[in-house]
Amino acid sequence: MFSRASRVVFLSVSALLFTTYILLPSHASILGSGGHQQFVLTDKSPVKRVAIIGAGAAGSSAAYFLSEYARKAEFAINATIYERCDYIGGRTTTVNAYDDPEEPVELGGSIFVQINKNLYDAAKHFNLPIADYGGGSPDGADQLGVWDGQQFVMTLHSGGWWETIKMLWKYGLSPMRTQSLVKKTVGQFLKMYDEPVFPWKSLTQTALDLELISATTSTGLQFLKSNNIYPPFTTELIQASTRVNYGSNLGHIHGLESMVAMSTDNAMAITGGNWKIFHKMIETSNAKILIETPVTSIERVPDKKAWTVKATKKNGDVLEDEYDEVIIAAPYQFTNITSKSIKAPETIKYNALHVTLFASPYRLSPKYFNFDKELVPDMILTTLPTSVEPDTANVGPAKFWSVNILRSVERELEKGVKRREYIYKIFSPDYWPDEKIYEMMDLPKDADILTWSYRKLWHAYPIEEPRATFQEAQLDFGLWYTAGMEAFISCMETMSLSGKNVAANIVEGWTSARRNAALLHPEGSL
Ligand SMILES: Cc1cc2nc3c(=O)[nH]c(=O)nc-3n(C[C@H](O)[C@H](O)[C@H](O)COP(=O)(O)OP(=O)(O)OC[C@H]3O[C@@H](n4cnc5c(N)ncnc54)[C@H](O)[C@@H]3O)c2cc1C
């Protein structure tokens, strides 16, 4: 569902070999028939107090859908979002190349696809412009290459008929089989948006019911093999995609996430940054947002169905408030929250991902890549050489997951004098210093040719090892968790869906409590 690089891998193959039509499920109301409408609200209706910890995809979606469902079900809510950082978006954020607000670059979640219903619908609803990626290489280079640390095992220029024939010759039926397997698997996942599956209480049970467990319990390699999809297509193209999207080789990532990495039809991004979706969601929700205010503890209020949330403001002031519902919308292990009264959700291993952004007038050198053409592809994904089995967790001889030119810019050096520069992005498991960039450009170690650079180490996504069970969303009465979804599928859309699911469960809980109370006290209003 993700990076531009992987989008091009599969789009290129798709465009070459076949066309897909994935039908979107029709929208369905998630709160059923609206039986709540028979109840009359009066001033006695208690305002529901909700704390949301984290303003990323999950937290902002939880706020947005909570306000929508509560409004439809006629509950008054008072929601507060606590955010540790000084921005909205979490792992979906941009930085400005050259410190120029006209040149934002995605530092985290970059791409979503049209079947990502929450994001796509929100983008349309909020009228956010979709980014245009433009055409091919600015210099006429190949669009894409897959490098194994020694040589390019595959390059694509523009997908003409000759390349089509070469691909068919090389990969046989595997691309078409992959396409239909992706469609089938993603089709099952899409059922999670609609009744009767949505809203789900147990992710584990849902994965079982949707027959996605066979995909999550096997490695990508096993899952593909059991569907008659073989190397070199798997080890060259699909693995290049799991590496750029999840920093994992095919023997180290589960089958479902491997399919997601190949689900790239109609990829898109929001002009100026995908975080704009989450910003709009929060704005629309009317929730109060407390930026730079990390939550430090959550404790149960004795003898009450409520929670005390403590947070510290930037100036050191401590905030303490009571809530009916608390949504932890971040991987708990990274929140530094303490609690004596909650059982911490499962700790899962996350991939450390170094993102290196830089700008330079230079292109990468063919010599570094042992390439016999004058220009290396604009987008270089990597895979393992055939001598290394895909069950390794290591990056292999390539040492990085991907490097690509995001775009070229015409920079004004002085009045009337412009030159072309390239903005690059590297994903690697280890820190990627300037010297290594110069080496990739075949320049001396002390060359000083970066006109801008920015680095960030992320806990980007879990190491998606095969598994049969998943952390459930409800941790306790009135206590919810979104990040269990990440071991199933980790991306902006699924985290948004996880937030939406929690919101729906909360409002369903309120609705059934109101219904029960009305049955017990038919004369009273609630
Ligand atoms: C480099 C990179 C590339 C990616 N590429 C893609 C892509 O192309 N497409 C895609 O769909 N996905 C991509 N992803 C994944 C995607 O960005 C994430 O899955 C998604 O953004 C996670 O959203 P979230 O809300 O669950 O968590 P987060 O975004 O991590 O949000 C959690 C928030 O909680 C806050 N927080 C934590 N602790 C506290 C506390 N104690 N108090 C208050 N606030 C707290 C954090 O500051 C953060 O803002 C990428 C991720 C990375 C890092």
The ligand as an ORCA input file, in Angstrom:
! r2SCAN-3c Opt
* xyz 0 1
  C       9.649      5.941      7.232
  C       8.251      5.409      7.232
  C       7.619      5.202      6.024
  C       6.313      4.750      6.008
  N       5.683      4.631      4.805
  C       4.371      4.377      4.792
  C       3.654      4.502      3.579
  O       4.200      4.847      2.517
  N       2.320      4.239      3.613
  C       1.666      3.894      4.773
  O       0.445      3.696      4.732
  N       2.331      3.791      5.942
  C       3.658      4.045      5.978
  N       4.327      4.023      7.158
  C       3.628      3.565      8.371
  C       2.684      4.628      8.925
  O       3.320      5.874      8.935
  C       2.261      4.234     10.342
  O       1.742      2.922     10.334
  C       1.166      5.131     10.908
  O       1.439      6.481     10.660
  C       1.063      4.871     12.410
  O       0.033      5.665     12.961
  P      -0.341      5.558     14.512
  O      -1.287      6.648     14.780
  O      -0.763      4.189     14.851
  O       1.011      5.766     15.300
  P       1.934      7.059     15.330
  O       1.923      7.731     14.027
  O       3.226      6.591     15.879
  O       1.208      8.020     16.364
  C       1.334      7.868     17.745
  C       1.380      9.253     18.352
  O       1.357      9.115     19.767
  C       2.221     10.078     20.320
  N       2.585      9.627     21.670
  C       3.348      8.579     22.030
  N       3.438      8.494     23.368
  C       2.707      9.509     23.868
  C       2.414      9.944     25.188
  N       2.903      9.331     26.264
  N       1.618     11.009     25.342
  C       1.109     11.669     24.269
  N       1.376     11.302     22.996
  C       2.150     10.228     22.803
  C       3.385     10.106     19.352
  O       4.125     11.307     19.485
  C       2.665     10.003     18.015
  O       2.335     11.261     17.496
  C       5.634      4.462      7.215
  C       6.276      4.675      8.442
  C       7.566      5.157      8.448
  C       8.225      5.436      9.766
*
